[in-house]
Amino acid sequence: MERKIIKTGDGSVTIHLSDWDEQYHSKHGAIQEAQHVFIKMGLEYWLGLNKEKNLSILEIGFGTGLNAFITFLEAKKLQLNINYTGVEAYPVAKNEISELNYAEKLSAENQLDSFQKMHQIPWNEVATISENFQLEKQQKRFEEIKDLNTYDLVYFDAFGARVQPELWTEEIFAKMYAAMKNNSLLVTYSAKGSVRRAMQTAGFIVERLPGPPGKREMLRALKN
């Protein structure tokens, strides 16, 4: 499948998959999307509810590492202790990683080494990125997730249901539900009715929220 690096609306780049006409992040702005969906509506909202400094995050679709890197920067800024697990079946190639401009666009050039370390550490091993950020990248299919009552927050960032509908089913969200602690949250850029219904059938309380630039709505799900 042909892959190429493209620039998005906020100047940050993403990877475009030509055969699917799909990209890893929003073409309207990769960083803007990540900050709105996963940080503002996810991490910040969770912190507002819990007043807690320690949490475990699961990312479904580690991809370019953008969500992990922004979360790492937030952890440093807010003095959080985060155990971060990123699941990815098909890791991004080294030559693609070298073209990602996230540290520059986030004005975090002094943390470029940390971003690179995220991609250099071995798969399926827990690694220390900083004293308050532990990362484990798990190379496997989402269907293979078997964690129970483990995560406070889930970033669900799989490729869209248009191209991979099997990743947005009741079965997958039931696995998410089982993997999450009580009163935990799942956030995703998707707002499809079929996705919302699959979440609800799995047991989640689901709300529609304003979406990132270029997208009207997104979903947030509560396990309660």
N, C-alpha and C positions, 0 to 999 in steps of 0.2 A: 504494500500500500504506500503510495507516494505521501511523503511528509515534508512540510516546509515551514520555516519560521516566518510568521507574519507579524506586523505591528498592529496593535489594537488602538481603540479610540483615545486612550489616555497616554499613549506613547510606550506602554509596556508591551512585550511581545507574547505570543503564544504559538502553539504548534497546530498547523492546519492539516487535516487529513482529507486529501483531495477526493478520494473515491467515495467518501461518505458526505462530503461537503460539511464537515464537522470540525470543531476546534476544541482544544483543551479548556479554553476560557472564553468569555464573552468577547466578541469582536468590538463591542462598544467600550471595552476597557477591562483588561484582565485584573489589574490591581483594584480598580473600583469595585468590580464584582466581588472579589474575595473579601474586601474590607466590609462591604455592605452585608453580604449574605452570611459569612462565617464569623466575622468579628463583631459587627454591630448587632445583628439579629441573633447571633449565637453566643459567642464568648461574653460579650458585654452584658447581654440580657441574663445569662446564667449567673454571672458575678453579682448582678443586681438582686437576684433572688436569693443567693446563697451566702453572700458576704464571706466567701471562702477563698483561701489562697492556694489550696492544693486541689488539683483535678486531673482526671484522665480523659484524654480525647482520642477518639477513633476517627480517622479519615478514610472514607471509601473512595479510592482513586487518588493515590499519592501523586501521580503524574509528574509535573515539573517541580514539585516541592514548594510552590508559591504559598499555599495555605499554611503549610508548616512553618515557612520562614516568617510570614507576617505574625503568626501566633507566637513564634520564638521572640520576635521583637516586642510584642505586647507583654510577654512574660517578663522580659527585662525591665520594661517601663513600669509595670505594675507590681513587680516583685512577686510574681506567681511561681509556684512550683508545678510544672506540668510533665506528666508522662504521656507521650504522644505516640500513637500507633498509626502507621499509614499502610494500607493494604493496596497492592498494585500487582496485577497479573503480568503486565508487559512494561518493564521499566524503560524510561526515556534513555536514549543513547547518549554517550559521553560527548559526542560532537554537538548534539543539540543543547546539552546543559551549558556548554561554553558560550552559547549565543544568547542565553537568557539574561535580561538586563534588569532584574528585579532589585538588586541591591542599589543600583544607580537611581532608579526611578522612585525608590522608597527613601532616598537620601540616607542609605545605610551602607555606604561603601566600606565603612570600618568593620562591618559584620560580614563582608564577602567571604572571608575564610570559613565562617560558620555555615553559610549557605552551601559552599562547596563541600564542606565536611558532611553535610546531610546526604549528599549524593555519593560521597566516597566511602562511607561506612558500609560494612558488610550487610547483606540482607539477612533477615531472620535472627538478628542479634540485637540486644539492647545496647545502645551507645550513649555516652554523655556528650551532648553538644555544648552545654554550659552547666554550671553548678545547679541551675534550677530548671533545666530542660533535658529530659531523657527522650530519646527517639528509638523506636523499633520499626523498621520497614519490613513488612511481611510480603514476600512474593508468593501470591496465591490468588485463586479466584474468590470472588465474594461469596459464592455458594459454600465455600469451605470454612467460613467463619463459624466457630463453635464456642466463643466466649460466653460466659454467663455472669450477669450482674457486675459488670466490670467498669463501664464507662459513664462519665458524667455528661458528656457532650459528644455528639456525632456530627461530623461534616460529611454529608452525603453528596459527593461530587463526581458521580459516574457520568460517562457519556450519556447523551440524551436518549429518552425513550424512543425517539424516532428511529435511531440507528441501532440501539441495543435494548429493546423492550424487556428482555429477560432479566435485566438488572433492576427493574422497577416494579416487581411483582409482590403480591402478598407474601410469598415464600421468603423473599429477600428481606422484606420489612419485619417479618416475624423473627428472623435471625437478628436483626438490629434490636428489636424489642427485648429479646432474650439477653443480648449482650449488654444492655444498658441497666444502670441502677434505677431504683425508684426515684421519681421526680427529676429525671434527666431529660435532656432535650436533643432533638435531631433537627438540623436545618439543611435545606437544599434550595438551589436556585429554581427548581422545577415548580410549576403551579398547575400541571395537568390534572384534570378531574380524575382520571384513572389512577394517577399516583396518589392523590388524596384519599380516594376510596380504598386503595390497597393498604395505606397506612392505617386507616380507621379499622379495617377488617382485622389487621394485625394487633389492634388494641390501643393505638395512639389516640390522643385528643389532638386534633389538627386545626391550625388556624392559617388563614391566608394573610400575608403581609405585603406591604409595598415592596416591589422588586428593585434590583439595581438599575443603573442607567440602561435604557434600551429594553427593559422588561417590566411589564406592568405589575406582576405579582410574583411571590415566592411562597414557600410553605415552611412552617415550623411545627414540629410535633412534640408532644409531651407524653412521657410515660408516667402515668399516675395510677 
